[in-house]
Structure formats: C-alpha cells, structure tokens
C-alpha cells in the first residue's frame, strides 16, 4: 500500500497548546508549550490526557453517561514538557507530547488495557512546542514547532516505530503550537507566523511538497490557532489584537481567506 493510501483518511484531530502566547513581534515565549488537556471520544467513552505532577503524563477515561473517571499513568516524572495531543486510531489510543531535552514522544495503548508503549518520534533539540496529531487511515501524523522557528511534520505507519520527518516551513516561520486537520486528499496545518501573522500550509497526501498561504497579515494573531474542516471549507480561529476572537474561512482549493470577528476587544485572552 502506498503512503498516499496510508494518509487517505484523517479520522480525528486534537489541538494542543491553544493557549500559547505571542508578542506583537511574533517572539516565542515559554507558553509555547503551555500545559492543558487534550480530549477525544473513544467508542463508548471519553478520554482525557494531561501533563501531570513532576512532568508526568496522565490519562483519564470514563464510560459515557457515568461520572466515574479512571486514572492511568502514561509516563512517569520527567517525561512530559508540553500539553499533549491525543487521537483514537481504530482500537488504539495515541498520545504525543514534547519530551525531555526538546524531544518528541509518542505513546499508544490498546483500548481496555493500561499498558502504554513509548516511542521517540524525534530526538533531543527537535521540538519546541506542544504537538498536534491526527490519524490518517493506518498511519499517524504529528506536527510541531522545531528549532529556529521551523515547522516540522512526522508520519509513521501504524504498528511501526519508524517516523518519517518533513520540514513544512523553514527557520523563523513558526511562533506557536500548530493545529492540523485534513481536507479531502490533503493535510492542512495552521500556526502563528512571524510578526503575528496567521499562516496556513497544505500538502497533497503522499507528497512532501507543502504549499504556504497567509491567512491574516502582521499583528493579526496572538495565540496558537484551532482549525477544522466544514463541508467544502476550512475554518481557523485564533486570538486577535486587543483580546478579540477572530475567525477565518476559505473554500477548499482557494487561497482567499475571509475574516470575521467572533467577539470584540477584551473578550478573550
């Protein structure tokens, strides 16, 4: 089966680090890997992952309709240094997070078991934000900010620990945690760019050619974005100047982004 087939369907998206902060000049801040939970639905239950005490990684699940939450330790102290990203892939739960020494770590467990398997996606000095992760057919996709403000992408076929790296955008391009989703036969990534711009990248499944677009110009974007697909359009939201909440949409296959103000000044932070 080809890589294009592996990446045909993106079944879930989880956006981590949505509270990542930027200055007006687009400078990275320690909040780039800000902590916060990631959540997904998993058949008849709800799953939550979060950074725990002493930089551990914790997982919680509850059967739909019940208030009983079951706690598991995915990885012990000193392993986790960002908000996690989580998806479900068939009968597997996947979690990714920034690891020690700016590495990128990946964990998976079969539904109904508490045995978490750890993999290193990328070694020390590679990862400088919370990741965003999707599943795509029988492969897993992860995006994160890399060294020097690069935007990095990794994919692996399910059941293998071989991660394939790609550079989506070069140095000085990325100033927030990314958000990732799919749109038909392409993968989409959004992130805050230099000067407080909002940047969007897409690549056809099975190719490593990433196409950049500017969603909004300088001084427009003051957080990590969140992104989803809505029928034949892509939707992106982010915190704008003055604590506004901004929304942008574009019809699939076009580079014309339409801005809207969801909430006015001082409404979000």
SVG drawing of the C-alpha trace seen along z (x, -y; Angstrom):
<svg xmlns="http://www.w3.org/2000/svg" viewBox="-26 -46 45 50">
<polyline fill="none" stroke="black" stroke-width="0.4" points="0.0,0.0 1.3,-3.5 1.9,-6.3 -0.9,-8.2 -3.2,-5.3 -1.9,-5.4 -2.8,-9.0 -6.2,-8.9 -8.5,-9.5 -7.9,-11.8 -10.3,-10.4 -9.6,-12.8 -7.8,-15.9 -6.7,-17.1 -5.3,-20.6 -2.8,-21.1 -1.3,-24.2 -4.2,-26.5 -3.2,-29.0 0.3,-29.5 1.1,-33.2 3.0,-35.5 4.2,-39.1 3.2,-41.6 6.5,-40.9 5.9,-37.2 8.5,-36.2 8.4,-32.7 7.5,-32.7 7.7,-29.9 3.9,-29.5 4.5,-27.9 4.3,-24.5 1.7,-25.7 0.0,-22.9 -3.6,-21.9 -5.6,-18.8 -6.4,-17.0 -9.6,-15.1 -11.3,-12.8 -14.2,-10.4 -13.4,-6.7 -16.2,-4.5 -18.4,-4.5 -16.1,-6.5 -14.4,-9.9 -10.6,-10.1 -8.5,-12.9 -4.8,-13.3 -2.9,-16.0 0.6,-16.8 0.7,-15.6 2.8,-16.5 6.6,-16.4 6.3,-16.5 4.5,-13.1 1.8,-12.2 -1.6,-11.2 -4.7,-9.6 -8.3,-9.5 -11.3,-7.8 -15.0,-7.4 -17.8,-5.5 -20.3,-7.8 -23.1,-8.7 -21.1,-7.9 -19.2,-10.2 -16.6,-7.6 -13.2,-8.6 -10.4,-6.0 -6.8,-7.3 -3.7,-5.9 0.0,-7.0 1.1,-7.0 4.7,-8.1 6.4,-9.0 8.1,-12.1 10.5,-14.0 8.9,-12.8 6.4,-15.5 7.0,-19.2 4.0,-20.3 0.3,-20.0 -0.4,-16.6 -2.3,-15.8 -4.4,-12.7 -6.3,-10.7 -8.0,-7.4 -6.9,-5.1 -9.1,-2.0 -8.8,-0.2 -5.7,-2.2 -5.3,-5.4 -2.4,-7.6 -0.8,-10.5 2.0,-12.8 3.9,-15.4 7.1,-17.3 9.6,-15.2 12.8,-15.9 15.5,-17.9 13.0,-19.1 12.4,-15.7 9.1,-14.5 7.5,-11.5 4.6,-9.2 2.6,-6.7 0.0,-4.2 -2.2,-1.6 -4.8,0.9 -8.3,-0.1 -9.2,1.7 -5.6,2.0 -3.4,-0.2 -0.1,0.8 1.3,-2.3 4.0,-1.8 6.6,-4.6 8.3,-5.7 10.7,-8.6 9.4,-10.4 12.3,-12.9 15.4,-13.2 16.8,-16.0 16.7,-19.5 13.9,-18.9 10.7,-20.0 9.8,-23.4 6.0,-23.4 3.1,-21.2 2.3,-18.9 -0.8,-18.5 -1.7,-14.9 -4.0,-13.2 -4.6,-9.7 -4.9,-9.1 -6.1,-5.6 -3.5,-3.3 -0.8,-6.0 -0.3,-8.7 0.6,-12.3 2.3,-14.8 3.2,-18.4 5.2,-20.6 7.4,-23.7 11.1,-22.8 14.3,-24.5 14.8,-28.0 11.1,-28.5 10.7,-25.8 7.5,-23.8 8.1,-20.1 5.9,-17.1 6.3,-13.4 4.3,-10.4 4.5,-6.6 2.6,-3.6 0.5,-2.0 2.4,0.8 5.8,-0.5 8.1,-2.8 9.7,-4.3 8.9,-8.0 9.4,-9.9 10.3,-13.7 9.4,-16.5 10.1,-20.2 6.9,-22.1 8.4,-25.6 11.9,-26.8 13.5,-28.8 11.7,-31.9 8.3,-30.7 6.5,-29.4 5.7,-31.1 3.0,-28.9 2.0,-25.4 0.4,-24.2 -3.1,-22.9 -3.6,-20.1 -6.5,-18.6 -7.4,-17.1 -9.3,-18.4 -10.2,-15.8 -6.9,-14.4 -4.7,-16.9 -3.2,-17.6 -3.7,-21.1 -1.5,-22.8 -2.0,-26.3 0.3,-28.2 1.1,-31.7 3.9,-33.1 6.4,-35.9 5.2,-39.4 1.9,-38.0 0.7,-36.7 -1.5,-33.6 0.0,-31.0 -1.6,-28.0 0.2,-25.1 -1.2,-22.2 0.2,-19.2 -1.4,-16.5 -1.4,-13.1 1.6,-11.1 3.8,-14.1 6.2,-16.2 5.5,-19.4 4.0,-21.9 2.2,-25.0 2.2,-28.1 -0.6,-30.7 -1.0,-33.8 -4.4,-33.7 -4.0,-37.1 -1.2,-39.7 1.1,-41.1 -0.3,-41.9 -3.4,-39.8 -2.7,-36.7 -1.9,-36.4 -2.4,-32.7 -2.0,-29.3 -4.8,-28.6 -7.5,-26.0 -8.6,-24.5 -11.4,-22.3 -12.9,-21.3 -16.6,-22.2 -18.0,-20.6 -16.1,-22.3 -14.3,-24.9 -11.5,-25.2 -12.2,-27.1 -9.5,-28.7 -9.9,-30.7 -7.3,-32.5 -7.0,-35.3 -6.6,-38.6 -5.4,-42.1 -6.9,-43.6 -8.3,-40.4 -10.6,-39.8 -11.6,-36.4 -11.1,-36.1 -12.4,-33.5 -11.2,-32.9 -12.6,-30.6 -11.7,-29.7 -13.4,-27.5 -11.4,-24.3 -9.0,-24.8 -8.8,-28.6 -6.4,-30.9 -8.9,-33.6 -9.4,-33.8 -12.5,-35.6 -12.1,-37.2 -14.8,-37.6 -14.7,-38.9 -16.4,-36.5 -16.0,-38.6 -14.8,-42.1 -11.9,-43.6 -11.2,-42.3 -13.4,-39.2 -10.7,-36.6 -7.1,-36.2"/>
</svg>
